[in-house]
Amino acid sequence: MKKKNPKRSSKEKLTPTLWGLWIKHYRAEKGMTAEQLAEKLGLNSASVYHWECGRASPTIHHLVEIAKVFKVEPQRFFDKKAS
């Protein structure tokens, strides 16, 4: 079953929870575990878990690196009109 991209309303702010939903979405789409993503980013898996549950926000640098791993434009994480 294909999962849909998280949707954002035009008034919705970019929050740690929203970034986490995007990260989790793309990770699941690639069939990648949080541990595998963390390894590719040179981090521990707790960082990825914290992002995905909204306890922490990835840095801009990490968002750019995450976009590279998932082969998407970094703009996907910043543009409220991205889908």
C-alpha positions as a printed NumPy array, in Angstrom:
array([[ 0.   ,  0.   ,  0.   ],
       [ 1.46 ,  3.327, -1.053],
       [ 1.618,  5.941,  1.696],
       [ 0.635,  9.522,  0.996],
       [ 2.913, 12.472,  1.626],
       [ 2.085, 14.409,  4.784],
       [-0.054, 17.378,  3.766],
       [ 0.477, 20.909,  5.023],
       [-2.073, 23.678,  5.05 ],
       [-0.935, 27.097,  3.892],
       [-1.147, 28.394,  7.481],
       [ 0.666, 25.485,  9.107],
       [ 4.069, 26.294, 10.582],
       [ 7.102, 24.126, 10.089],
       [ 7.51 , 22.412, 13.433],
       [ 9.688, 19.608, 14.772],
       [ 6.659, 17.322, 14.532],
       [ 6.05 , 18.226, 10.898],
       [ 9.696, 17.709,  9.964],
       [ 9.534, 14.387, 11.779],
       [ 6.52 , 13.314,  9.742],
       [ 8.344, 14.131,  6.517],
       [11.479, 12.281,  7.625],
       [ 9.465,  9.253,  8.691],
       [ 7.485,  9.328,  5.428],
       [10.573,  9.371,  3.203],
       [12.367,  6.805,  5.37 ],
       [ 9.414,  4.406,  5.117],
       [ 9.129,  5.064,  1.384],
       [12.761,  3.964,  0.967],
       [12.288,  0.938,  3.248],
       [14.965,  2.292,  5.559],
       [15.146,  1.893,  9.326],
       [15.882,  4.786, 11.659],
       [19.19 ,  3.085, 12.432],
       [20.116,  2.951,  8.743],
       [19.288,  6.63 ,  8.243],
       [21.268,  7.564, 11.346],
       [24.262,  5.582, 10.078],
       [24.149,  7.352,  6.698],
       [24.081, 10.703,  8.52 ],
       [26.833,  9.764, 10.977],
       [24.477, 10.057, 13.947],
       [23.022,  7.754, 16.538],
       [19.531,  6.374, 16.014],
       [18.188,  8.309, 19.014],
       [18.582, 11.532, 17.008],
       [16.367, 10.191, 14.222],
       [13.786,  8.908, 16.723],
       [13.71 , 12.304, 18.464],
       [13.148, 14.088, 15.139],
       [10.381, 11.703, 14.124],
       [ 8.444, 12.079, 17.373],
       [ 8.921, 15.858, 17.501],
       [11.167, 15.981, 20.548],
       [13.933, 17.686, 18.571],
       [14.474, 19.417, 15.252],
       [17.169, 18.502, 12.766],
       [19.62 , 21.254, 11.915],
       [19.483, 22.852,  8.485],
       [22.643, 20.907,  7.653],
       [20.969, 17.637,  8.618],
       [17.824, 18.466,  6.627],
       [19.984, 19.023,  3.549],
       [21.819, 15.741,  4.17 ],
       [18.528, 13.9  ,  4.722],
       [17.243, 15.26 ,  1.403],
       [20.372, 13.901, -0.307],
       [19.84 , 10.461,  1.229],
       [16.225, 10.399,  0.055],
       [17.078, 11.984, -3.318],
       [14.575, 14.799, -2.912],
       [15.063, 18.539, -3.114],
       [15.823, 20.081,  0.291],
       [13.033, 22.555, -0.501],
       [10.569, 19.74 ,  0.262],
       [11.236, 20.268,  3.957],
       [10.81 , 24.061,  3.826],
       [ 8.189, 24.874,  1.21 ],
       [ 4.697, 24.772,  2.672],
       [ 3.358, 23.946, -0.789],
       [ 5.518, 20.847, -1.21 ],
       [ 3.533, 17.635, -1.388]])
